[in-house]
Amino acid sequence: MVEIVLNGKKQDVRVGETVEQLIQQLGFDARWLLAELNGVPLERVQFSSIILSPGDRLELVRPVAGG
């Protein structure tokens, strides 16, 4: 296991786990999420190829319309 920071909280993930795998494990649908890794916005097509590393800071948010 490696430790990352997910939305400001420590989170253990498996070694070699991708952003996409973590999203699935958390029960979210990647189609409705925005992600930022270490301050850099990610495109959804990158979710399956980016492997999380110890100390990574991942922000996952679901945009909501409204005013």
C-alpha positions in Angstrom: 0.0 0.0 0.0 1.1 3.6 -0.6 -0.4 6.7 1.0 -1.8 9.6 -1.1 -3.9 12.6 -0.1 -7.4 12.4 -1.6 -9.5 15.6 -1.3 -7.3 16.7 1.6 -7.4 13.4 3.6 -4.9 10.6 3.7 -5.9 7.6 1.7 -4.1 4.2 1.2 -4.1 2.8 -2.3 -2.6 -0.3 -3.7 0.8 -0.2 -5.3 0.4 0.4 -9.1 -3.2 1.6 -8.7 -4.4 4.0 -11.4 -6.6 7.0 -11.0 -9.3 5.1 -12.8 -9.1 2.1 -10.5 -9.3 4.3 -7.5 -12.4 6.0 -8.9 -14.0 2.7 -9.5 -13.1 1.4 -6.0 -14.7 4.5 -4.5 -17.9 3.7 -6.5 -17.9 6.9 -8.6 -18.6 7.2 -12.3 -15.6 8.8 -14.0 -17.8 10.4 -16.6 -19.1 12.9 -14.0 -15.8 13.7 -12.2 -13.1 16.3 -12.7 -9.7 15.4 -11.4 -6.5 17.2 -10.5 -3.3 15.5 -9.6 -0.6 17.5 -7.8 -2.2 20.7 -9.0 -2.5 19.7 -12.6 -5.9 19.1 -14.2 -6.3 15.7 -15.8 -8.3 14.7 -18.8 -10.5 11.7 -18.4 -8.5 9.8 -21.0 -5.5 10.0 -18.7 -7.3 8.3 -15.7 -6.5 4.8 -16.9 -2.8 5.5 -17.6 -1.7 7.5 -14.5 -0.4 5.4 -11.7 -0.6 6.9 -8.2 2.6 7.4 -6.3 3.3 7.9 -2.6 2.5 11.5 -1.6 0.4 12.3 -4.6 -2.3 14.9 -4.0 -5.5 13.9 -5.9 -8.6 16.1 -5.9 -11.8 14.5 -7.3 -14.8 16.8 -7.7 -18.2 16.4 -9.3 -19.3 19.7 -10.9 -22.8 20.8 -10.1 -24.9 23.2 -12.2 -26.8 26.0 -10.6 -26.6 29.5 -9.5 
